[in-house]
Every structure is written in C-alpha cells, then in structure tokens.
Amino acid sequence: MVYWEALSVWALESTKMAFEEAIAGFNAGLFFKEFTFAKNTFLPSTHSKLELADHVIWLDDLLIIFQLKERGTIHNATPETERNWFEKRVLGKATKQVRDTLGYLRDYDDITIQNERGHSFNILEAKITTRFSVVVYQPHPLLPAECLSQKHHLSSTAGFIHLFSGTDYEGVCHTLVTPAEISEYLKFRESVIMQWHAATESLPEQALVGQFVQGDANSEPRLEFMQSLTELEQQRERFDFSHILNKLHDKINVSENPYDYYQILIELAKLNRNELKEIKLRFDLCVENCKQKKWALPYRVICPRSSCGFVFVTVPPELMGKERTALHNYTVANKYEHKMQKGIGVSLAKDGEYFTVSWFFIEGAWKYEPEIEYLLAENYPFLPVRTHAVPRYSFKKHN
C-alpha cells in the first residue's frame, strides 16, 4: 500500500472530531464552500423535519449525494460483529437513506438547504445532468477484508451506489484534486466495476485510481496499475488556484451583482488540472506585469469543452479606476470571436503594495454583431490563439 500510507495524518486528525465533520471540511476544501452542503434538514409543508442527506455536493449540473457511517468505539469487537455492522449500517441503512434522498428530490417542490457559506438555495431548481450516490464509512480495524473490498451496492430503485472506506475516499481526493476529476473518476469507477466486477473486488482502490490517471478505460483492472500512482507527478504549484478562488466571495470585485462570482467559480471548478494550469499561468503573468509596471496585450484561454472563454488584462497605473470598461469590452470580444456560450474576464492592477483584481462574467447564445465584427477587423486587440493539446497528467521518467 505504497500510496495510501502517506495519508496517515488524516486518520490521526479524524479522531479529534466527528467523522461527518471531517468529511464535510474536506469536501468544502475540494469542492469549495459554495457548492458544499452539510446542513441538509428541510421542513416540507406537509411533513415533519427531514434530512436530505448527510452531505451534498451541488455544482451546476453535478449532484453528489453522500451518506456517512462511522463505527464508534466498541469493546469486545470481533470480525463477526463488524461484519454485522457493515451489513446493517452500510449496506442496509446508508443505502436506504440514499433511496430516501432520491425520493425527496422526486416528491417535493421545495428543498431549501444551506451551503458552507451560509447561503440558502432550493436544490430542486438545479438542472442536474450528472448524479452520483456515495457511501463513505469509517470501519473498525477488525472489519473483514471481504467487506472492505466491496466497492459498490446496486439498488433496484437508486441504481449504482459507490462504497468507500474513509481512508480510500480521502486517498482518491488527495490524488484527484479538482471537482472535475472527482466527477470523472466516479463515472469511470462505476463503468469498470460494472464491466469487471470480480476483478475490481479483488483489488485495492489505488489500482482503480492508477488506471484512471493512465487514461485506460478499456482494459480489465489489475494490480499493476498501482504503479501509476508512484510515478504520478502532482505539480500542484503549477495549477493550484485555490488561494485566489477561495477569496472570490469577499475579496474580489465582481461586476454589478455580488453573486455573479458563483457563475465564475462554477466555470473554474469545471476545469481539469491541465486547463487550470493555463489559467494560472496567465494570471501569474498579469501579476508580474503589474509588479514591473509593464503593459501587455490581454492573454486568453479558450475551453471548448465548457464553451467558456477567459481573458486576462493587465491594467497600467495610468488607467487604474477605468479598467471596468476595458474588461467588459475584452471579455465580450473574446467570447464573440470564438463563439463561446460564456465569457470570463479578469483584470489585475497594482496600487502601491496592493493588487486589485476585478472579474466580469457574461453568458448568452452567440449571435452576429456587426459592430463587434467591425471593431475586431479594424483594431484587433488580442494576441493570436494557438491550439495545442496539453496532457492532463505527467509521470516520472525512468531511464
């Protein structure tokens, strides 16, 4: 177990707080507090108070339902008592709670829950296209291996339900460190388990994660895929944008509507690490330009997969205070030129030792605009965009 052992710090920390609080805090760090819901009781008009699920991730059209089960301190535990606990509490009650949650989503008109920012939303307004059900449990050390090896439960009404031990779930999320990657892994995991059920039950979770990062969805899972994890180069410093994104809610100027930042954060949360790497590179270039009081043409990233164009603007000192108009125009022009559904603009300016970061978001179907066509033809404001493929994962090279 070369890789998961590196996560023993989490296991020590989780004993200091409730298991649910540990998972909630961890998910909030990965999926952002805006899309993480851990206070999920609601009060239907014709019913007593109900709980939607222990934990919910709602990110635009993605919904992940979590049920959490922790084995408390047990005296005189045996493998048989732990097997009984697993069958009754994990395979029994937790999966029933998943079915209940799906029933609530189907039967009620209003389920308003509060995210980790303290903002309340009716989750039934979501237009969900991708949904996963997940049970994460913290077992007793005596839980038999054949229980730990079970990676899913198939319900006739709820469909496929992922099963993770707490250690395995944390290990997955320490490796696949963006919301988009977690979503893609859950889809991949369901596919390979359904196709090669016997093989996956005999393998540790690391083998499936290793197969996923290799990009091999067509081979039967095998132990050798674990080697990919030892060779994987995370290089988080090249794509980790969290120090900026976690401040969007209160530190960054956002057009006229203070809640526009949700739409901006949604688009950034949809990106994979190779796409985030390109975003961070251009953001950092603007920072350096500001430090050196150097002006440059706007930098751009186009993401056809999500139909969103990004533009990054360095604001020279003499134009500070007037950047909003320029940011609007650059964002609109970039979206228009590449026929994107959405556009995000970012401007950076430096006044003394402080930076000012402004964001702009626009969304709408593309339509022909003679005025924009003329402006782009007469005074093209951008560097040319080059198309190139960027591998998502990099691995250590061996001679």
Buried (B, 14 or more C-beta within 10 A) or exposed (E): EEBBEEBEEBBEEBEEEEBBEBBBBBBBBBBBBBBBBBBBEBEBEEEEEBBBBBBBBBBBEBBBBBBBBBBEEEEEBEBEBBBEBBEEBBBEEBBEBBBBBBEBBEEBEEBEBBBBBEEEBEBBEBEEEBBBBBBBBBBBEBBEEEBBBEBBBEBEEBBBBBBBBBBBBBBBBBBBBBBBBBBBBBEBBBEBBEEBEEBBBEBBBBBBBBBBBBEBEEEEBBEEBBBBBEBBEBEEEBBBBBEBBBEBBEEBBBBEEEEBBBBBBBBBBBBBBBBBBBBBBBBBBBBEBBEEEEBBEBBBBBBEEBBBBBBBBBBBEEBEEEBBEBBBBBBBBBBBBBEBBBBBBBBBBBEEEEEBBBBBBBBEEEEEEEEBEEBBEEEEBBEEEEEEEEEBBBBEEEE
